[in-house]
Amino acid sequence: MTRNRGKSMRNSTVREIKMAICTHERLAPVGPSTQETEGGIWQTKLSCPACGAASIHETPDTARPAPVG
């Protein structure tokens, strides 16, 4: 008997499973906010400690970035 695992025919990794079920409620900043150009958008790198997912949060220049720490 064979099992059908979909098109890729491979098992999911633990990280892939964690990312699929995680709600990313505890996203935390990873370092200070940065600006590409003067007066541009502030970018803050965020990471989820539960699953390791990462994202970038963008804030307009008119808003002050939240301090990291």
Phi and psi in radians as a Rosetta constraint file:
Dihedral C 1 N 2 CA 2 C 2 CIRCULARHARMONIC -1.969 0.35
Dihedral N 2 CA 2 C 2 N 3 CIRCULARHARMONIC 2.643 0.35
Dihedral C 2 N 3 CA 3 C 3 CIRCULARHARMONIC -1.782 0.35
Dihedral N 3 CA 3 C 3 N 4 CIRCULARHARMONIC 2.491 0.35
Dihedral C 3 N 4 CA 4 C 4 CIRCULARHARMONIC -1.602 0.35
Dihedral N 4 CA 4 C 4 N 5 CIRCULARHARMONIC 2.014 0.35
Dihedral C 4 N 5 CA 5 C 5 CIRCULARHARMONIC -1.835 0.35
Dihedral N 5 CA 5 C 5 N 6 CIRCULARHARMONIC 0.270 0.35
Dihedral C 5 N 6 CA 6 C 6 CIRCULARHARMONIC 1.644 0.35
Dihedral N 6 CA 6 C 6 N 7 CIRCULARHARMONIC -2.914 0.35
Dihedral C 6 N 7 CA 7 C 7 CIRCULARHARMONIC -1.189 0.35
Dihedral N 7 CA 7 C 7 N 8 CIRCULARHARMONIC -0.662 0.35
Dihedral C 7 N 8 CA 8 C 8 CIRCULARHARMONIC -1.386 0.35
Dihedral N 8 CA 8 C 8 N 9 CIRCULARHARMONIC -0.345 0.35
Dihedral C 8 N 9 CA 9 C 9 CIRCULARHARMONIC 0.990 0.35
Dihedral N 9 CA 9 C 9 N 10 CIRCULARHARMONIC 0.637 0.35
Dihedral C 9 N 10 CA 10 C 10 CIRCULARHARMONIC -2.343 0.35
Dihedral N 10 CA 10 C 10 N 11 CIRCULARHARMONIC 2.758 0.35
Dihedral C 10 N 11 CA 11 C 11 CIRCULARHARMONIC -1.421 0.35
Dihedral N 11 CA 11 C 11 N 12 CIRCULARHARMONIC 2.574 0.35
Dihedral C 11 N 12 CA 12 C 12 CIRCULARHARMONIC -1.304 0.35
Dihedral N 12 CA 12 C 12 N 13 CIRCULARHARMONIC 2.581 0.35
Dihedral C 12 N 13 CA 13 C 13 CIRCULARHARMONIC -1.416 0.35
Dihedral N 13 CA 13 C 13 N 14 CIRCULARHARMONIC 2.859 0.35
Dihedral C 13 N 14 CA 14 C 14 CIRCULARHARMONIC -1.051 0.35
Dihedral N 14 CA 14 C 14 N 15 CIRCULARHARMONIC -0.721 0.35
Dihedral C 14 N 15 CA 15 C 15 CIRCULARHARMONIC -1.080 0.35
Dihedral N 15 CA 15 C 15 N 16 CIRCULARHARMONIC -0.745 0.35
Dihedral C 15 N 16 CA 16 C 16 CIRCULARHARMONIC -1.102 0.35
Dihedral N 16 CA 16 C 16 N 17 CIRCULARHARMONIC -0.691 0.35
Dihedral C 16 N 17 CA 17 C 17 CIRCULARHARMONIC -1.167 0.35
Dihedral N 17 CA 17 C 17 N 18 CIRCULARHARMONIC -0.784 0.35
Dihedral C 17 N 18 CA 18 C 18 CIRCULARHARMONIC -1.038 0.35
Dihedral N 18 CA 18 C 18 N 19 CIRCULARHARMONIC -0.761 0.35
Dihedral C 18 N 19 CA 19 C 19 CIRCULARHARMONIC -1.163 0.35
Dihedral N 19 CA 19 C 19 N 20 CIRCULARHARMONIC -0.568 0.35
Dihedral C 19 N 20 CA 20 C 20 CIRCULARHARMONIC -1.242 0.35
Dihedral N 20 CA 20 C 20 N 21 CIRCULARHARMONIC -0.572 0.35
Dihedral C 20 N 21 CA 21 C 21 CIRCULARHARMONIC -1.762 0.35
Dihedral N 21 CA 21 C 21 N 22 CIRCULARHARMONIC -0.180 0.35
Dihedral C 21 N 22 CA 22 C 22 CIRCULARHARMONIC -1.317 0.35
Dihedral N 22 CA 22 C 22 N 23 CIRCULARHARMONIC 2.488 0.35
Dihedral C 22 N 23 CA 23 C 23 CIRCULARHARMONIC -1.663 0.35
Dihedral N 23 CA 23 C 23 N 24 CIRCULARHARMONIC -0.071 0.35
Dihedral C 23 N 24 CA 24 C 24 CIRCULARHARMONIC 0.968 0.35
Dihedral N 24 CA 24 C 24 N 25 CIRCULARHARMONIC 0.667 0.35
Dihedral C 24 N 25 CA 25 C 25 CIRCULARHARMONIC -1.270 0.35
Dihedral N 25 CA 25 C 25 N 26 CIRCULARHARMONIC -0.386 0.35
Dihedral C 25 N 26 CA 26 C 26 CIRCULARHARMONIC -1.909 0.35
Dihedral N 26 CA 26 C 26 N 27 CIRCULARHARMONIC 0.662 0.35
Dihedral C 26 N 27 CA 27 C 27 CIRCULARHARMONIC -1.023 0.35
Dihedral N 27 CA 27 C 27 N 28 CIRCULARHARMONIC 2.333 0.35
Dihedral C 27 N 28 CA 28 C 28 CIRCULARHARMONIC -2.247 0.35
Dihedral N 28 CA 28 C 28 N 29 CIRCULARHARMONIC 2.526 0.35
Dihedral C 28 N 29 CA 29 C 29 CIRCULARHARMONIC -1.112 0.35
Dihedral N 29 CA 29 C 29 N 30 CIRCULARHARMONIC 2.500 0.35
Dihedral C 29 N 30 CA 30 C 30 CIRCULARHARMONIC -2.041 0.35
Dihedral N 30 CA 30 C 30 N 31 CIRCULARHARMONIC 1.507 0.35
Dihedral C 30 N 31 CA 31 C 31 CIRCULARHARMONIC 1.645 0.35
Dihedral N 31 CA 31 C 31 N 32 CIRCULARHARMONIC 3.117 0.35
Dihedral C 31 N 32 CA 32 C 32 CIRCULARHARMONIC -1.348 0.35
Dihedral N 32 CA 32 C 32 N 33 CIRCULARHARMONIC 2.802 0.35
Dihedral C 32 N 33 CA 33 C 33 CIRCULARHARMONIC -1.248 0.35
Dihedral N 33 CA 33 C 33 N 34 CIRCULARHARMONIC 2.586 0.35
Dihedral C 33 N 34 CA 34 C 34 CIRCULARHARMONIC -2.297 0.35
Dihedral N 34 CA 34 C 34 N 35 CIRCULARHARMONIC 2.774 0.35
Dihedral C 34 N 35 CA 35 C 35 CIRCULARHARMONIC -2.124 0.35
Dihedral N 35 CA 35 C 35 N 36 CIRCULARHARMONIC 2.299 0.35
Dihedral C 35 N 36 CA 36 C 36 CIRCULARHARMONIC -1.210 0.35
Dihedral N 36 CA 36 C 36 N 37 CIRCULARHARMONIC -0.807 0.35
Dihedral C 36 N 37 CA 37 C 37 CIRCULARHARMONIC -2.276 0.35
Dihedral N 37 CA 37 C 37 N 38 CIRCULARHARMONIC 2.722 0.35
Dihedral C 37 N 38 CA 38 C 38 CIRCULARHARMONIC -1.054 0.35
Dihedral N 38 CA 38 C 38 N 39 CIRCULARHARMONIC 2.214 0.35
Dihedral C 38 N 39 CA 39 C 39 CIRCULARHARMONIC 1.429 0.35
Dihedral N 39 CA 39 C 39 N 40 CIRCULARHARMONIC 0.101 0.35
Dihedral C 39 N 40 CA 40 C 40 CIRCULARHARMONIC -1.538 0.35
Dihedral N 40 CA 40 C 40 N 41 CIRCULARHARMONIC -2.848 0.35
Dihedral C 40 N 41 CA 41 C 41 CIRCULARHARMONIC -1.438 0.35
Dihedral N 41 CA 41 C 41 N 42 CIRCULARHARMONIC 2.368 0.35
Dihedral C 41 N 42 CA 42 C 42 CIRCULARHARMONIC -1.371 0.35
Dihedral N 42 CA 42 C 42 N 43 CIRCULARHARMONIC 2.360 0.35
Dihedral C 42 N 43 CA 43 C 43 CIRCULARHARMONIC -2.072 0.35
Dihedral N 43 CA 43 C 43 N 44 CIRCULARHARMONIC 2.270 0.35
Dihedral C 43 N 44 CA 44 C 44 CIRCULARHARMONIC -2.113 0.35
Dihedral N 44 CA 44 C 44 N 45 CIRCULARHARMONIC 2.160 0.35
Dihedral C 44 N 45 CA 45 C 45 CIRCULARHARMONIC -1.408 0.35
Dihedral N 45 CA 45 C 45 N 46 CIRCULARHARMONIC 2.269 0.35
Dihedral C 45 N 46 CA 46 C 46 CIRCULARHARMONIC -2.089 0.35
Dihedral N 46 CA 46 C 46 N 47 CIRCULARHARMONIC 2.559 0.35
Dihedral C 46 N 47 CA 47 C 47 CIRCULARHARMONIC -2.391 0.35
Dihedral N 47 CA 47 C 47 N 48 CIRCULARHARMONIC 2.505 0.35
Dihedral C 47 N 48 CA 48 C 48 CIRCULARHARMONIC -1.639 0.35
Dihedral N 48 CA 48 C 48 N 49 CIRCULARHARMONIC 2.064 0.35
Dihedral C 48 N 49 CA 49 C 49 CIRCULARHARMONIC -1.202 0.35
Dihedral N 49 CA 49 C 49 N 50 CIRCULARHARMONIC -0.349 0.35
Dihedral C 49 N 50 CA 50 C 50 CIRCULARHARMONIC -1.340 0.35
Dihedral N 50 CA 50 C 50 N 51 CIRCULARHARMONIC -0.682 0.35
Dihedral C 50 N 51 CA 51 C 51 CIRCULARHARMONIC -2.198 0.35
Dihedral N 51 CA 51 C 51 N 52 CIRCULARHARMONIC -0.216 0.35
Dihedral C 51 N 52 CA 52 C 52 CIRCULARHARMONIC 1.559 0.35
Dihedral N 52 CA 52 C 52 N 53 CIRCULARHARMONIC 0.066 0.35
Dihedral C 52 N 53 CA 53 C 53 CIRCULARHARMONIC -1.145 0.35
Dihedral N 53 CA 53 C 53 N 54 CIRCULARHARMONIC 2.540 0.35
Dihedral C 53 N 54 CA 54 C 54 CIRCULARHARMONIC -2.196 0.35
Dihedral N 54 CA 54 C 54 N 55 CIRCULARHARMONIC 2.599 0.35
Dihedral C 54 N 55 CA 55 C 55 CIRCULARHARMONIC -2.639 0.35
Dihedral N 55 CA 55 C 55 N 56 CIRCULARHARMONIC 2.932 0.35
Dihedral C 55 N 56 CA 56 C 56 CIRCULARHARMONIC -2.068 0.35
Dihedral N 56 CA 56 C 56 N 57 CIRCULARHARMONIC 2.200 0.35
Dihedral C 56 N 57 CA 57 C 57 CIRCULARHARMONIC -1.740 0.35
Dihedral N 57 CA 57 C 57 N 58 CIRCULARHARMONIC 2.252 0.35
Dihedral C 57 N 58 CA 58 C 58 CIRCULARHARMONIC -1.878 0.35
Dihedral N 58 CA 58 C 58 N 59 CIRCULARHARMONIC 2.350 0.35
Dihedral C 58 N 59 CA 59 C 59 CIRCULARHARMONIC -2.225 0.35
Dihedral N 59 CA 59 C 59 N 60 CIRCULARHARMONIC 2.337 0.35
Dihedral C 59 N 60 CA 60 C 60 CIRCULARHARMONIC -1.062 0.35
Dihedral N 60 CA 60 C 60 N 61 CIRCULARHARMONIC 2.718 0.35
Dihedral C 60 N 61 CA 61 C 61 CIRCULARHARMONIC -1.045 0.35
Dihedral N 61 CA 61 C 61 N 62 CIRCULARHARMONIC -0.472 0.35
Dihedral C 61 N 62 CA 62 C 62 CIRCULARHARMONIC -1.228 0.35
Dihedral N 62 CA 62 C 62 N 63 CIRCULARHARMONIC -0.356 0.35
Dihedral C 62 N 63 CA 63 C 63 CIRCULARHARMONIC -1.712 0.35
Dihedral N 63 CA 63 C 63 N 64 CIRCULARHARMONIC 2.458 0.35
Dihedral C 63 N 64 CA 64 C 64 CIRCULARHARMONIC -1.446 0.35
Dihedral N 64 CA 64 C 64 N 65 CIRCULARHARMONIC 2.384 0.35
Dihedral C 64 N 65 CA 65 C 65 CIRCULARHARMONIC -1.188 0.35
Dihedral N 65 CA 65 C 65 N 66 CIRCULARHARMONIC 2.568 0.35
Dihedral C 65 N 66 CA 66 C 66 CIRCULARHARMONIC -1.265 0.35
Dihedral N 66 CA 66 C 66 N 67 CIRCULARHARMONIC 2.423 0.35
Dihedral C 66 N 67 CA 67 C 67 CIRCULARHARMONIC -1.194 0.35
Dihedral N 67 CA 67 C 67 N 68 CIRCULARHARMONIC 2.555 0.35
Dihedral C 67 N 68 CA 68 C 68 CIRCULARHARMONIC -1.703 0.35
Dihedral N 68 CA 68 C 68 N 69 CIRCULARHARMONIC 2.331 0.35
